Amino acid sequence: MSNKTKHPVLDHGIISYFLIGFLALMSVSICGTIAGTVAIIAFSETYEDAATGLGTAACTLVLSFLFWFCFRKEGYKGILKGNKIGWAFLMLLPFLVVHYAGSVVSWTEFGFAGNIVLSLLAALSPGFGEEIAFRGLGVANFMRNAKSGKSIKIIFWLSSVVFGLTHILNITAGGDVFASTIQSFYAIGVGMLFCAVFLRTGSLWPSIIAHTTVDFMEFMRGDLAQSGGVMVGLGVGDWITIAASGLAVVIALILMNKKHDEEIIALWSKKWGQ
């Protein structure tokens, strides 16, 4: 028997997706900024991005717990619990291998810069923050009422396109217009794969780990280290990572084939205690 209760705002899937995403994004941004500011005061600007990453990751875990806590009486299992985790990484592996290769090529083009540990900690910020803001909470809430293949496809495309289009805002941070536009389409493809894996497993961990490692590899580039992570042009390595995004699209569409709709609905119904 379902323990489901009505939620006047959260029951409106698309509206709540944007609302939850905005609140999550603001929360992790504030936490990350506070952590980064403390690092500057206590140490130096060298540790700002690393502290921001740690603050963002910590906030993400807190938000995940609070979301679970609010729905625990309905039997909700949480976004960090799922199944087929090993299978998920196998699905991500082709994309990751090609993407890592592109990053390595970029190192030869633009230089290898930065501290490995600090760069890894800095990568926690997009790895955790963007995953919970654009996929984790909003997609999980949407799937609370999803009972058809059409509903699944709506949240799949919505989350992927929104995630991708937000990257064009890099133009306002001084990024090259062409490079930022290409990056936006690249992010849509990556978002499709990450969302597909999340929908198929019910766990956000695979996409968090994949996202973090991909950004870590890119943060080690000399040009991005100097520009603060903003794309100011495209090199050979970048076109390889764009090809990786195209591969991500193919894998995502296979994972989201309509023959898997019933499996996805059953998985999320179970996660929501229905």
N, C-alpha and C positions, 0 to 999 in steps of 0.2 A: 504493500500500500504506500502511496506517495505521501510525503510530509510537506509537500509544496504549499507555500502560502503566497498570497498576492502582494505585489510590490508596485504601487501606482506608477512610479517613475521607471524602475528597473525592468518592468515588464515590457516597456517600449524598447525593443531591441536596438534599433538603429540610433535613436535619440540617446539611449543610455550608453551606447558604445562611445559616442563622442564625449558625453559628460564624464564617464569613468576615465576615458583616456586622457582628457584634459586635466582632471584632478590628479591622476597618477603622474602625469608629466610634470605638473607644477610641484607636486610633493617631492619627487626625486630630484628635480632641479634645485629646489630650496635646500634640501638636505645636502646635496652635492656642493652647492655654493657655500653653505655654512662650513662644511668640512674643509673645503679648499681654502677659505678665508682663515680658519684656525691654523691650518698648516703654514700659511704665509706668515702669520703673526708669530707662531711658535718656532718655525724653522726658516724657510725661505720660499721664494716662488718656485724653486726647483721641484718641490714636493706638492705643489698645488693640484696638478692634474691627478696624481696618484691618490691624494686624499679625497678629491672629488669622486673618483671611482669607488673608493671604499665607502664613502658616505652614501653614494647612489645605490650600491649593492645592499648595504644595510637597510636602507629605506625600502628597497624592493622587497626584501624578505619580511619586513614589518607589514607592508601593505598586503602582501600575500597572506600573512597570518590573520590580519584584521578582516580581509575578505572572507576567508574560511570561517572565522569566528562568527561573523554576522549570519552565515548560512548553515552553521554546523547542525542546528536542530532539524534542518531539512535533509540531513545526511550527506551534505556536500563533502567531497573528498579533497578538494584543493587543487590548485594549478601545478603544484610541484610533485604531485603523485600521479602515476600513470602506469602503463604497461608497454611492452615491446621497446624498451629504451635502447637495447643493443641493436635491434632492427632499425630504429630511428637513425642511429649513427651510420649504419650501412647505407641508408637512403641519402644521407648528407655527404657521405664520403666522396663520391665523384665530383660534386661541386667544390668541396673543400680542397681536394687535391689540386684541381685546376686553379682555384683562387690562390692557394698558397704559392703555386708556381708563378703566377702573375706578380705576386708581391716580391718574390725573390728576384725576378727580372727587374722590378722597379728599384730594388736595392742596388743593382749593378748600374742602373741608369742614373739614379739620383743620390746614391750614397746610402750608407747604413749609419743611422744616427740614434742617439738616445740611450738611456740606461734600460736594459732588458726588463728588470724588475719593475721599475717605475712605469715603463710603457705598458706592461701587463696589467698593473693596477689601474692605470688610466683607462685601459680598454674595458674595465668593469663598468664604467659609466654608460656607454651605449649598449654593452652586452646585457646588462641587467635592466637599466632604465628604459631603453627603447622597447625591449621585449615585453615588459609588463605594461607599458603605456599603449603600445600599438597592437599587442596581441593578448597577452595574459589575462587581464581582468575583463576587458571589454568583450573579447571573444568567448571567454568562459561564461559570462553573464548572458550573452546572446544565445549560447547553446543550451541554456536552462529551459528555453521554450521552443527550441528548434525541433521540429518533428517531420521535416520533409527535406528532400534533396535540394529543393529550391532555396530553403532557408540556409542550408549549409553553404551553398554557392554564394549567397548574398554576403555573408560575413567573410567568406574566403576572399572574394574580390574587393569588398569594402576595405578590409584591414590592409590588404596588400597595396591597393592604390593610394590610400591615405598615407601609409608609411612611405611610399615612394615619392609622392608629391611634396611631402614636407622637406625633402632633401634639396628641393630647388631653392629653398630659403637661404642656402649657403651663398647665394648671390649677394644677399644683403650683408654678409660677413666679409665680402671682398673676393669671393670666388669667381672664377672665370664663368661667363654666362653659358658658353657651349659645354664646358666640362661639367658644370652644375646641372645642366639639363640632361646630359647623358647619364650623370650619376643618379638622377631622379628615376629614369627608366631602369637603370641597373638595380636600384633599390626595390622597385616594384617586383622584378623577377626574384630577387633574394627574399623579399617579403612573402611571395607566393609559396616558396619552398618551406620557409620557417612556419608559416601558418598551416600548411598541409601536414607537416610533421606533428605540429601541436594538435590539430584536429584528429589525426590518426592515433596518437598515443595518449592524449590527455595530460601530458607533462610538458612543462615549459623548459625543463632543464636542457634537452638537446639543443634547442634554438639559442638558449642563453650561452651555452658553452661554445657553440659554433660561431655565434655573433661575436663573442668576446675574442676568440682566437683569430677570426678574420680581421677584426679591427686592430688587434695587437700586431699582426704581421704588417699592416699598413702604417701603424704608428711608428714603426721602426724605419720608415723611409726618411731620407734626409730632407727632401723638399717639404713633406708634410710636417716634419718637426719644426722647420723654420717658419711655415705659414700658419701654425696653430691648428693643423688638421684640415685646412681649407684647400680644395682643389684649385690650382691655378693653371693647370694644363693637363694634357693627356700624353702619356708615353706608351711604349710598346707593352709594358707590364699592365697598364690600365686597360688596354684593349683585351688582354688575356683575361683579366678579372671580369670584364664585360661579357666575354665569351662564357665565363663560368656562370654568370647570371642567366645567360640564354639556356645553359644546361640545366640550371635550377628551374626554369620555367617548364622545361620538358618533363623533368622528374616530378614537379608539383602537379602537373596536369594528369600524369599517370596515377599519382597517389590520390587525386581527387576525382578519378573516373566515377561516373554515377553508379557503377556496380558496387562501390564501397559505401554508398550512402547509408544503407541499413546498418552496416557495421559501425559507422561513425555515430549514428543516432543512438544505437544500443550502448556504445561506450559512454557517451555523455549522459544518457538517461541514468546509467548506473552511477556515474560520478555525482549526479545530482540526487541520488537516493530515490529515483523514481522507478 
